[in-house]
Amino acid sequence: MSKTISAWEPVADRPYQVALSAAEVYALVNHHISQTKRCTKFIGNKLLKVSEHSVSLSPRESKAYIKEGRKIVEAHIARAKGLQSFLKS
């Protein structure tokens, strides 16, 4: 597992625990939702650029990009849902 913490890796190990207010949790939920939109846009642009420069973009390559993007988006959605569950309790 990677030791770096980045927006593109929402499932990274978090070595610290911090007490957060409800407003801070809402901000984190909004951050993860915005990251899903950003990731989707990034993957779409990447597919457009690759297909633009490469005449023969194989379906396997495009599916690999889409699969990786879905994995990142689903991780952000799971994190946002987890944070929302803290607010409900």
Rosetta constraint file for C-alpha pairs under 8 A:
AtomPair CA 1 CA 12 HARMONIC 7.13 0.50
AtomPair CA 1 CA 13 HARMONIC 7.65 0.50
AtomPair CA 2 CA 12 HARMONIC 6.65 0.50
AtomPair CA 2 CA 13 HARMONIC 7.79 0.50
AtomPair CA 3 CA 12 HARMONIC 7.33 0.50
AtomPair CA 3 CA 13 HARMONIC 7.17 0.50
AtomPair CA 4 CA 12 HARMONIC 7.41 0.50
AtomPair CA 5 CA 9 HARMONIC 6.71 0.50
AtomPair CA 5 CA 10 HARMONIC 7.74 0.50
AtomPair CA 5 CA 12 HARMONIC 6.14 0.50
AtomPair CA 5 CA 13 HARMONIC 7.72 0.50
AtomPair CA 5 CA 14 HARMONIC 7.70 0.50
AtomPair CA 6 CA 10 HARMONIC 6.95 0.50
AtomPair CA 6 CA 12 HARMONIC 7.98 0.50
AtomPair CA 7 CA 35 HARMONIC 7.38 0.50
AtomPair CA 8 CA 72 HARMONIC 6.78 0.50
AtomPair CA 9 CA 72 HARMONIC 7.10 0.50
AtomPair CA 10 CA 72 HARMONIC 7.55 0.50
AtomPair CA 10 CA 75 HARMONIC 6.16 0.50
AtomPair CA 10 CA 76 HARMONIC 6.10 0.50
AtomPair CA 10 CA 79 HARMONIC 7.33 0.50
AtomPair CA 11 CA 75 HARMONIC 6.59 0.50
AtomPair CA 20 CA 24 HARMONIC 5.83 0.50
AtomPair CA 20 CA 25 HARMONIC 6.44 0.50
AtomPair CA 21 CA 25 HARMONIC 6.37 0.50
AtomPair CA 22 CA 26 HARMONIC 6.19 0.50
AtomPair CA 22 CA 87 HARMONIC 6.81 0.50
AtomPair CA 23 CA 27 HARMONIC 6.21 0.50
AtomPair CA 24 CA 28 HARMONIC 6.25 0.50
AtomPair CA 25 CA 29 HARMONIC 6.19 0.50
AtomPair CA 25 CA 83 HARMONIC 6.54 0.50
AtomPair CA 25 CA 84 HARMONIC 7.78 0.50
AtomPair CA 25 CA 87 HARMONIC 7.66 0.50
AtomPair CA 26 CA 30 HARMONIC 6.17 0.50
AtomPair CA 26 CA 84 HARMONIC 7.79 0.50
AtomPair CA 27 CA 31 HARMONIC 6.09 0.50
AtomPair CA 28 CA 32 HARMONIC 6.25 0.50
AtomPair CA 28 CA 80 HARMONIC 7.49 0.50
AtomPair CA 28 CA 83 HARMONIC 7.70 0.50
AtomPair CA 29 CA 33 HARMONIC 6.25 0.50
AtomPair CA 29 CA 79 HARMONIC 7.82 0.50
AtomPair CA 29 CA 80 HARMONIC 4.83 0.50
AtomPair CA 29 CA 81 HARMONIC 7.84 0.50
AtomPair CA 29 CA 83 HARMONIC 6.40 0.50
AtomPair CA 29 CA 84 HARMONIC 7.00 0.50
AtomPair CA 30 CA 34 HARMONIC 6.08 0.50
AtomPair CA 30 CA 80 HARMONIC 7.82 0.50
AtomPair CA 31 CA 35 HARMONIC 6.12 0.50
AtomPair CA 32 CA 36 HARMONIC 6.38 0.50
AtomPair CA 32 CA 76 HARMONIC 5.35 0.50
AtomPair CA 32 CA 77 HARMONIC 6.87 0.50
AtomPair CA 32 CA 79 HARMONIC 7.15 0.50
AtomPair CA 32 CA 80 HARMONIC 5.81 0.50
AtomPair CA 33 CA 37 HARMONIC 6.68 0.50
AtomPair CA 33 CA 76 HARMONIC 7.01 0.50
AtomPair CA 33 CA 77 HARMONIC 6.84 0.50
AtomPair CA 33 CA 80 HARMONIC 6.89 0.50
AtomPair CA 34 CA 38 HARMONIC 6.11 0.50
AtomPair CA 35 CA 39 HARMONIC 5.87 0.50
AtomPair CA 35 CA 73 HARMONIC 7.69 0.50
AtomPair CA 35 CA 76 HARMONIC 7.08 0.50
AtomPair CA 36 CA 40 HARMONIC 6.14 0.50
AtomPair CA 36 CA 72 HARMONIC 7.75 0.50
AtomPair CA 36 CA 73 HARMONIC 4.97 0.50
AtomPair CA 36 CA 76 HARMONIC 6.29 0.50
AtomPair CA 36 CA 77 HARMONIC 7.23 0.50
AtomPair CA 37 CA 41 HARMONIC 6.19 0.50
AtomPair CA 38 CA 42 HARMONIC 6.02 0.50
AtomPair CA 39 CA 43 HARMONIC 6.08 0.50
AtomPair CA 39 CA 69 HARMONIC 6.66 0.50
AtomPair CA 39 CA 72 HARMONIC 7.50 0.50
AtomPair CA 39 CA 73 HARMONIC 6.75 0.50
AtomPair CA 40 CA 44 HARMONIC 6.15 0.50
AtomPair CA 40 CA 69 HARMONIC 6.71 0.50
AtomPair CA 40 CA 73 HARMONIC 7.40 0.50
AtomPair CA 41 CA 45 HARMONIC 6.12 0.50
AtomPair CA 42 CA 46 HARMONIC 6.05 0.50
AtomPair CA 43 CA 47 HARMONIC 6.14 0.50
AtomPair CA 43 CA 65 HARMONIC 6.83 0.50
AtomPair CA 43 CA 66 HARMONIC 7.03 0.50
AtomPair CA 43 CA 69 HARMONIC 6.20 0.50
AtomPair CA 44 CA 48 HARMONIC 6.26 0.50
AtomPair CA 45 CA 49 HARMONIC 6.15 0.50
AtomPair CA 46 CA 50 HARMONIC 6.08 0.50
AtomPair CA 47 CA 51 HARMONIC 5.99 0.50
AtomPair CA 47 CA 62 HARMONIC 6.72 0.50
AtomPair CA 47 CA 65 HARMONIC 7.38 0.50
AtomPair CA 48 CA 52 HARMONIC 5.91 0.50
AtomPair CA 49 CA 53 HARMONIC 6.25 0.50
AtomPair CA 50 CA 54 HARMONIC 5.84 0.50
AtomPair CA 50 CA 57 HARMONIC 7.28 0.50
AtomPair CA 51 CA 55 HARMONIC 6.35 0.50
AtomPair CA 51 CA 56 HARMONIC 7.44 0.50
AtomPair CA 51 CA 57 HARMONIC 5.62 0.50
AtomPair CA 57 CA 61 HARMONIC 6.70 0.50
AtomPair CA 57 CA 62 HARMONIC 7.09 0.50
AtomPair CA 58 CA 62 HARMONIC 6.55 0.50
AtomPair CA 59 CA 63 HARMONIC 5.94 0.50
AtomPair CA 60 CA 64 HARMONIC 6.13 0.50
AtomPair CA 61 CA 65 HARMONIC 6.44 0.50
AtomPair CA 62 CA 66 HARMONIC 6.23 0.50
AtomPair CA 63 CA 67 HARMONIC 5.89 0.50
AtomPair CA 64 CA 68 HARMONIC 6.14 0.50
AtomPair CA 65 CA 69 HARMONIC 6.14 0.50
AtomPair CA 66 CA 70 HARMONIC 6.05 0.50
AtomPair CA 67 CA 71 HARMONIC 6.20 0.50
AtomPair CA 68 CA 72 HARMONIC 6.42 0.50
AtomPair CA 69 CA 73 HARMONIC 6.13 0.50
AtomPair CA 70 CA 74 HARMONIC 5.89 0.50
AtomPair CA 71 CA 75 HARMONIC 6.21 0.50
AtomPair CA 72 CA 76 HARMONIC 6.38 0.50
AtomPair CA 73 CA 77 HARMONIC 6.18 0.50
AtomPair CA 74 CA 78 HARMONIC 6.04 0.50
AtomPair CA 75 CA 79 HARMONIC 6.19 0.50
AtomPair CA 76 CA 80 HARMONIC 6.15 0.50
AtomPair CA 77 CA 81 HARMONIC 6.12 0.50
AtomPair CA 78 CA 82 HARMONIC 6.09 0.50
AtomPair CA 79 CA 83 HARMONIC 6.21 0.50
AtomPair CA 80 CA 84 HARMONIC 6.15 0.50
AtomPair CA 81 CA 85 HARMONIC 6.22 0.50
AtomPair CA 82 CA 86 HARMONIC 6.76 0.50
AtomPair CA 83 CA 87 HARMONIC 6.88 0.50
AtomPair CA 84 CA 88 HARMONIC 6.51 0.50
AtomPair CA 85 CA 89 HARMONIC 6.48 0.50
